[in-house]
Amino acid sequence: MQIEKCIGRIVDIIYQDAKGRITQRTIRVRKIVDGKAIAYDFDKRAPRPFKIDRILAAQPVGRTA
């Protein structure tokens, strides 16, 4: 799934950070800017940027923002 199609949606993602660690996150995608998904990270309880090329998988969870 393309993350660009998930603006305004809650999405489960598999993400690889700059150090190579892979995590699963639940986020609400707010916007896409300069190759980054600007999103609210429910696990960290804060807004975070996620580089699109590091999002390995994305799946909408069915709820909308």
C-alpha positions as CSV (number, residue, x, y, z in Angstrom):
1,M,0.0,0.0,0.0
2,Q,1.3,3.5,-0.8
3,I,1.5,5.6,2.2
4,E,0.5,8.7,0.1
5,K,-3.0,7.2,-0.2
6,C,-3.4,7.1,3.6
7,I,-3.5,10.8,4.5
8,G,-6.1,11.2,7.3
9,R,-6.1,7.5,8.1
10,I,-4.8,5.4,10.9
11,V,-2.2,2.9,9.6
12,D,-0.1,0.1,11.0
13,I,3.4,0.3,9.5
14,I,6.6,-1.7,9.6
15,Y,9.5,0.9,9.7
16,Q,13.2,0.6,9.5
17,D,15.0,3.5,11.3
18,A,18.4,5.0,10.4
19,K,20.2,2.4,12.6
20,G,18.5,-0.5,10.8
21,R,16.1,-1.4,13.7
22,I,12.7,-2.6,12.5
23,T,9.6,-1.6,14.5
24,Q,5.9,-1.9,14.1
25,R,4.0,1.4,14.6
26,T,0.5,2.6,14.6
27,I,0.3,6.1,13.1
28,R,-2.2,8.7,11.8
29,V,-0.8,10.2,8.6
30,R,-1.3,13.9,8.5
31,K,0.6,14.9,5.4
32,I,3.4,14.0,3.0
33,V,6.3,16.6,2.7
34,D,9.7,16.2,1.1
35,G,9.6,12.4,1.1
36,K,8.4,12.1,4.7
37,A,5.1,11.1,6.1
38,I,4.3,13.6,8.9
39,A,2.2,11.5,11.3
40,Y,1.0,11.1,14.9
41,D,2.7,8.1,16.4
42,F,0.3,6.4,18.9
43,D,3.1,4.4,20.5
44,K,5.3,7.4,21.2
45,R,2.2,9.7,21.8
46,A,3.8,12.4,19.7
47,P,4.0,13.7,16.1
48,R,6.9,12.2,14.2
49,P,8.3,12.3,10.6
50,F,8.8,8.9,8.9
51,K,10.9,8.7,5.7
52,I,8.7,7.1,3.1
53,D,11.6,5.0,1.7
54,R,12.0,3.4,5.2
55,I,8.4,2.3,5.5
56,L,8.6,-1.4,4.6
57,A,4.8,-2.1,4.8
58,A,1.6,-0.2,5.5
59,Q,-1.9,-1.4,6.3
60,P,-4.9,0.8,7.1
61,V,-6.6,-0.3,10.3
62,G,-10.1,0.7,9.2
63,R,-10.6,3.8,11.3
64,T,-10.3,7.3,9.9
65,A,-8.9,10.4,11.6
